[in-house]
Amino acid sequence: QVQLVESGGGLVQPGGSLRLSCAGSGTIVSIVTMGWYRQAPGKQRELVARATSGGSTNYADSVRGRFTISRDNAKNTVYLQMNSLKPEDAAVYYCNARLFTTSVTYLEVWGQGTLVTVSS
């Protein structure tokens, strides 16, 4: 069984910063990609940023230059540093991982979500 646990969400003023963390645990052998999606009320879930085990990253146009994704492969953890936050960044942020387990199974796993509120 594999689990992703997120932390770091909260309330921040426009222009402020937050750092999200997501740690994977369980029968993980290797994580191919690890990233963040978000879903605002009434909108579809969208990719925010994703990082491969080899270090490649991609970002949504709306966050490029403000958000930075990083991984600690040894800890099965991904981080999202969010700077210069805007009200439109407010959403539930979900951690996502595509990985192989000890039973040689390829899975896509989601975290439970962490709420980010950007408001003065």
Secondary structure, DSSP 8 states (H G I E B T S, - for coil): -EEEEEE--EEE-TT--EEEEEEEEESEEEEEEEEEEEE-TTS--EEEEEEETTS-EEE-TTTBTTEEEEEEGGGTEEEEEE-S--GGG-EEEEEEEEEEETTS-EEEEE---EEEEE--
